[in-house]
Amino acid sequence: MNERIKYKLSKALSLFPDRQYCTLTFLLKNGRFPDLKNPVYFNDKLLFLKLNNHNPVMRKVVDKYEVRAYIKEKLGEEYLAPLIGVYSDPKEVDFKKLPNKFALKLASGSQYNIICQDKGELDWEESANKLTKWLKLDPYMRTREWQYKDLPSRFVIEEYIEDSQGNTYDYKFWCFNGEPKLVQVDTDRFGEHKRSIFDINFNDKHLDVKIGHENIDKPIEKPENYELMVEIASKLSKGFPFVRVDLYNLDGKIYFGEMTFYPGNCNEKIEPIKYEKSIGDMLVIS
């Protein structure tokens, strides 16, 4: 399907109420209707939660500025990447004063980031234009995720964090009712993005499951302080039926990334489907 058709279809779907919108987008992405009466598969259960779970704490957690106070209270400020500033307009940023490396993130959205590893190579005017467009987007209307509704439109700039080798591995803990049961590892997110899923013991071989990207084709060692990462994920996930807690481990120093309630907006295929069933079994909903 080409981009023009996708855009027109998206505009047409945006007119539908939440339940119908989510059902139709689920059908388009997964090739089947979701079962919301007696859900068995993981994405079906996740969609059920998306439509019915309106925990007010979620609104604080998904805002990349507000969540900093939440993490400071739950864990401590040392788990946060240093904040350079929070802004509502690119014109507020003094580009000359920014460090050579930094991470700019839209506060109320996912995957809307500008990662600068060399300020001399970044076209700030182009980035500012892109950011201005992003700030006009409505994350609730794009996702129908209740927790994004009416959040302030702004962005944060943080210091860029990396390990001594210049790597930034993502460790994403899939937590079910406060218990981390799987860990997702992503490499080279802004290049040849690959992803593998491990059980919570981080056994040498990843699970034979594909979620959105090809599996990592090189050995991934259990990171230093891994057990502490599991403890942190457990602590942050308490009170939520499902949440993915994203952490970084840089030479043993742990940083908070983000918390995601509905990965892929409930539309990320899990292949083969037997894994969507087994992962669905981990998620107990009432």
C-alpha positions as CSV (number, residue, x, y, z in Angstrom):
1,M,0.0,0.0,0.0
2,N,1.6,3.3,-1.1
3,E,1.9,6.3,1.3
4,R,-0.9,8.3,-0.4
5,I,-3.4,5.6,0.1
6,K,-2.2,5.0,3.6
7,Y,-2.7,8.7,4.3
8,K,-6.2,8.8,2.9
9,L,-7.2,5.7,4.8
10,S,-5.8,7.1,8.0
11,K,-7.8,10.3,7.5
12,A,-11.0,8.3,6.9
13,L,-10.4,6.1,9.9
14,S,-9.8,9.1,12.2
15,L,-13.5,9.9,11.9
16,F,-14.5,6.7,13.8
17,P,-15.0,6.5,17.6
18,D,-12.2,4.8,19.6
19,R,-13.5,1.2,19.6
20,Q,-14.3,1.1,15.9
21,Y,-11.0,2.9,15.0
22,C,-8.9,0.5,17.0
23,T,-10.8,-2.6,15.7
24,L,-10.3,-1.5,12.1
25,T,-6.6,-0.6,12.5
26,F,-6.0,-3.9,14.3
27,L,-7.6,-5.7,11.3
28,L,-5.4,-3.8,8.8
29,K,-2.2,-4.6,10.8
30,N,-2.9,-8.1,12.0
31,G,-5.1,-9.5,9.2
32,R,-7.8,-10.5,11.6
33,F,-10.4,-9.0,13.9
34,P,-9.5,-8.7,17.6
35,D,-11.4,-10.8,20.1
36,L,-12.4,-8.4,22.8
37,K,-15.0,-10.6,24.5
38,N,-12.8,-13.5,25.3
39,P,-9.3,-12.4,24.4
40,V,-6.6,-15.1,24.3
41,Y,-3.7,-13.6,22.2
42,F,-1.4,-11.0,23.6
43,N,-2.4,-8.1,21.2
44,D,-6.1,-8.8,21.8
45,K,-5.7,-8.6,25.5
46,L,-3.5,-5.5,25.2
47,L,-6.2,-3.8,23.0
48,F,-8.8,-4.7,25.7
49,L,-6.7,-2.9,28.3
50,K,-6.2,0.1,25.9
51,L,-9.9,0.6,25.6
52,N,-10.8,-0.1,29.2
53,N,-7.9,0.7,31.6
54,H,-7.9,4.4,32.5
55,N,-5.4,4.5,35.4
56,P,-4.7,8.2,35.9
57,V,-1.0,7.4,36.9
58,M,-0.4,6.4,33.3
59,R,-0.7,10.0,32.2
60,K,2.2,11.1,34.3
61,V,4.3,8.1,33.2
62,V,4.0,8.6,29.5
63,D,4.9,12.3,29.6
64,K,8.7,12.4,29.2
65,Y,9.0,15.5,31.4
66,E,6.5,14.5,34.1
67,V,7.9,11.0,34.4
68,R,11.2,12.4,35.6
69,A,9.6,13.4,38.9
70,Y,7.9,10.0,39.1
71,I,11.3,8.2,38.6
72,K,13.0,10.5,41.1
73,E,10.4,9.6,43.7
74,K,10.4,5.8,42.9
75,L,14.1,5.2,42.3
76,G,16.2,8.4,42.6
77,E,17.6,11.1,40.3
78,E,20.7,9.1,39.5
79,Y,18.7,6.9,37.2
80,L,17.7,9.8,34.9
81,A,19.7,11.1,32.0
82,P,20.7,14.7,32.8
83,L,18.1,17.2,31.6
84,I,19.2,20.2,29.5
85,G,15.7,21.7,29.2
86,V,12.0,21.4,28.4
87,Y,10.5,23.5,25.6
88,S,7.2,24.2,23.9
89,D,8.7,25.8,20.8
90,P,12.0,25.2,18.9
91,K,12.6,29.0,19.0
92,E,13.2,28.7,22.7
93,V,16.3,26.5,22.1
94,D,19.7,28.2,22.0
95,F,21.3,25.8,19.6
96,K,24.8,27.3,20.2
97,K,24.6,26.4,23.9
98,L,23.7,22.8,23.3
99,P,26.4,20.2,23.9
100,N,28.0,18.4,20.9
101,K,25.8,15.3,21.6
102,F,22.2,15.4,22.9
103,A,18.9,13.6,22.7
104,L,15.8,15.5,21.8
105,K,12.5,13.8,22.5
106,L,8.8,14.8,22.0
107,A,7.4,14.6,25.5
108,S,4.0,13.0,24.6
109,G,4.8,10.4,21.9
110,S,7.0,7.5,20.9
111,Q,9.6,7.4,18.2
112,Y,9.6,11.2,17.7
113,N,13.2,11.8,18.6
114,I,16.2,13.7,17.2
115,I,19.4,12.0,18.3
116,C,22.4,14.2,17.8
117,Q,25.9,12.6,18.0
118,D,27.7,15.4,16.3
119,K,26.2,19.0,16.4
120,G,28.4,20.0,13.5
121,E,26.6,17.5,11.3
122,L,23.0,18.5,12.4
123,D,21.0,20.9,10.3
124,W,19.1,22.7,13.2
125,E,16.8,24.6,10.9
126,E,15.6,21.4,9.3
127,S,15.3,19.8,12.7
128,A,13.3,22.7,14.0
129,N,10.9,22.6,11.1
130,K,10.4,18.8,11.7
131,L,9.9,19.5,15.4
132,T,7.3,22.2,14.7
133,K,5.3,19.7,12.7
134,W,5.6,17.1,15.4
135,L,4.3,19.5,18.1
136,K,1.1,20.0,16.1
137,L,0.3,16.2,16.1
138,D,-2.3,14.9,18.5
139,P,-0.9,11.7,20.0
140,Y,-4.3,10.7,21.3
141,M,-6.0,10.9,17.9
142,R,-3.1,9.0,16.2
143,T,-3.1,6.2,18.7
144,R,-6.4,6.4,20.6
145,E,-4.4,5.7,23.8
146,W,-6.4,7.4,26.5
147,Q,-3.4,8.4,28.6
148,Y,-2.2,10.8,25.8
149,K,-5.4,12.8,25.7
150,D,-4.8,16.6,26.2
151,L,-1.2,16.3,27.3
152,P,0.8,19.5,26.8
153,S,2.7,19.7,23.5
154,R,6.4,20.1,24.3
155,F,9.7,18.4,24.1
156,V,12.7,17.7,26.3
157,I,16.4,17.8,25.5
158,E,18.7,15.4,27.5
159,E,22.4,14.8,27.5
160,Y,23.3,11.9,25.2
161,I,24.2,8.8,27.1
162,E,26.4,6.0,25.8
163,D,28.9,3.4,27.1
164,S,32.7,3.5,26.8
165,Q,32.4,1.7,23.4
166,G,29.9,4.3,22.1
167,N,27.0,1.8,22.3
168,T,23.5,2.4,23.7
169,Y,21.7,-0.9,24.1
170,D,18.0,-0.9,24.9
171,Y,16.8,-3.4,27.5
172,K,13.0,-3.5,27.5
173,F,11.4,-5.5,30.3
174,W,7.9,-6.9,29.6
175,C,6.2,-6.8,33.0
176,F,3.0,-8.6,33.8
177,N,1.1,-7.4,36.9
178,G,4.4,-6.2,38.4
179,E,6.5,-9.2,37.4
180,P,9.1,-8.9,34.6
181,K,8.9,-12.1,32.5
182,L,10.6,-11.2,29.2
183,V,13.4,-8.9,28.2
184,Q,13.6,-7.4,24.7
185,V,17.0,-6.2,23.5
186,D,17.3,-3.7,20.6
187,T,20.5,-2.8,18.8
188,D,21.4,-0.2,16.2
189,R,17.9,1.5,16.5
190,F,18.9,4.3,14.1
191,G,20.6,2.0,11.6
192,E,20.2,-1.7,10.9
193,H,17.7,-2.1,13.7
194,K,17.5,-5.7,15.1
195,R,15.7,-7.1,18.1
196,S,15.7,-10.3,20.2
197,I,13.5,-11.5,23.0
198,F,15.0,-13.4,26.0
199,D,13.4,-15.1,29.0
200,I,13.9,-13.2,32.2
201,N,16.9,-15.3,33.2
202,F,18.6,-14.0,30.0
203,N,19.7,-17.4,28.8
204,D,22.4,-17.5,26.1
205,K,19.9,-18.1,23.2
206,H,17.1,-15.8,22.5
207,L,13.5,-17.1,22.0
208,D,12.7,-18.1,18.4
209,V,10.2,-15.3,18.0
210,K,10.1,-12.3,15.8
211,I,8.5,-9.0,16.9
212,G,8.8,-6.2,14.3
213,H,12.4,-6.7,13.4
214,E,14.9,-9.5,12.5
215,N,16.7,-11.2,15.4
216,I,20.1,-10.0,16.5
217,D,22.7,-12.2,14.7
218,K,25.5,-11.9,17.3
219,P,25.8,-13.0,20.9
220,I,24.4,-10.7,23.5
221,E,25.9,-11.0,26.9
222,K,23.9,-10.5,30.1
223,P,24.7,-6.9,31.2
224,E,26.4,-6.0,34.4
225,N,23.9,-5.4,37.3
226,Y,21.2,-7.2,35.3
227,E,19.5,-8.4,38.5
228,L,19.2,-4.8,39.7
229,M,17.6,-4.0,36.3
230,V,15.0,-6.7,36.9
231,E,14.4,-5.3,40.4
232,I,13.9,-1.8,39.0
233,A,11.5,-3.0,36.3
234,S,9.5,-4.9,38.9
235,K,9.3,-1.8,41.2
236,L,8.2,0.5,38.4
237,S,5.6,-1.9,36.9
238,K,3.7,-2.4,40.2
239,G,0.0,-1.5,39.8
240,F,-0.1,-2.0,36.1
241,P,-1.5,-5.2,34.4
242,F,1.1,-4.8,31.6
243,V,3.9,-2.3,31.0
244,R,7.2,-2.4,29.2
245,V,9.9,-0.8,31.2
246,D,12.8,0.4,29.1
247,L,16.3,0.7,30.7
248,Y,19.8,1.4,29.5
249,N,22.9,-0.2,31.0
250,L,26.0,1.6,30.2
251,D,29.1,0.0,31.7
252,G,27.1,-1.1,34.7
253,K,25.4,2.3,35.1
254,I,21.6,2.0,34.8
255,Y,19.4,4.7,33.3
256,F,15.6,4.9,32.9
257,G,14.4,5.1,29.3
258,E,10.6,5.1,29.2
259,M,7.5,3.1,30.1
260,T,5.2,1.9,27.3
261,F,1.8,0.5,28.0
262,Y,0.8,-0.6,24.4
263,P,3.8,-1.6,22.3
264,G,3.2,-1.0,18.7
265,N,-0.2,0.4,19.6
266,C,-1.4,-3.3,20.0
267,N,-0.6,-3.9,16.4
268,E,2.9,-5.3,16.4
269,K,2.9,-8.8,15.0
270,I,4.3,-11.6,17.1
271,E,5.6,-14.5,14.9
272,P,5.0,-17.4,14.9
273,I,1.6,-17.0,16.4
274,K,2.1,-19.7,19.0
275,Y,4.2,-17.1,20.9
276,E,1.4,-14.5,20.8
277,K,-0.7,-17.2,22.6
278,S,2.0,-18.1,25.1
279,I,2.8,-14.4,25.8
280,G,-1.0,-13.8,26.0
281,D,-1.2,-16.4,28.7
282,M,1.2,-14.3,30.8
283,L,-1.2,-11.4,30.8
284,V,-4.1,-11.8,33.2
285,I,-6.9,-9.2,32.8
286,S,-10.1,-8.9,34.7
